[in-house]
Amino acid sequence: MRSVLFRETGSPPSVSSVISSPDPIPGLGEVRLRMRFAPINPADLNFIEGSYGRKPDLPATPGMEGVGIIDALGPDVSNINPGDVAIPLGPGGTWAETIVRPAADILVLPPSIDLQQAAMLRVNPATAWGLLHSRGQPPKGSWIVQNAASSAAAHCVISLARHLGLHSLNLVRRPESAAACLAAGADFVLTDDASAPAAAAAIPDFSPPSLAINAVGGDSALRLLNLLAPGGTMATYGAMSRQPLKVPNGLLIFKDLHLNGFWLTRWLAQLPPAEVRSLYSSLAALILNGTIHQPVAATYPLGNLHDALLHASSSARNGKILLDLQSPG
């Protein structure tokens, strides 16, 4: 089987390569998945670069999520069958044609689920759900606000907010990104610049949100803080601008704002395993009924890994880049 390997951290296209090795054999309580699709997430690129919150144990195979078909069972495995569509819930390493995982870390999905959408189930939908519940679920009919709203994670926030009966105000860097946000269910989309606070105040029936979701930092995060209601929370899960948060003392003193960080890996580790499985089963149902849908910009075979990594690093793409792990290329 083929897999992606990097032996040192650095620029993903430079340090990553495709290697061949024997198919792994499942042991006691383990199953083998023949992987079908795996996305290239920003966190995957950061992991290869060595800038992610968890450092790689080199040499390492990247990939934080993906979907496959069960094709072999080890001894003492029940309730899982060859041919089942499944995703691994445990550690990464999904950029490989076959992987072996403990059966306890496998979630079997409905057979009719779209495989490309299922490949993107583990990270963005769960991140969106966790962010929206950072301080308990906001009341139905209330507003949330987020920046970087054209990203895949932000589109999941939009879809889930609408599903939960919330209104979303979304800030985007490029005005041409607004149409995709509106198609995902956004209530309003504004350009993320100095005009945003005044434009938000002019929205009919808009009320200051209790929750802001920040993936940018810098001046963009400050705009979110100014839009928040007193006592509101800003949850930060990214730093696309590579600029630190700028928080005037007055916003903390007089508005009593709260600043939270959100890292999916840590959040999931704090949940009971049964709750994690229940969450992903619920999110899979929302993928199945079309509530959650993440656009795909392109798919690449493993043989075109270099091009796939370059495309995934581009800010101009409109959707996820997927590795097609069974394509002969």
Protein Blocks (a to p, Z undefined) as FASTA:
>chain_A
ZZdddfbecdfklmgccdddddddddehiacdddfbdcddfklmmmmnopafbdcddddd
ehjbdcdddfbdcehiahiaehiacddfbdghilcfbdcddfklpccddfkbcfklmmmm
mmmmmmmmmmmmmnopadehiacddehklbmklmmmmmmmmmnopacddddfblklmmmm
mmnopabdcdddfklmmmmmmpghiacdfbdcdfkbpjllmmmmmmpcghiacddfbdfk
opacdddfklmmmnopacddddfklmmmmpcfklmmmmmmmmmmmmmnomaccddfbdcd
fklmmmmmmmmmpckbgcdddddfkbfZZ
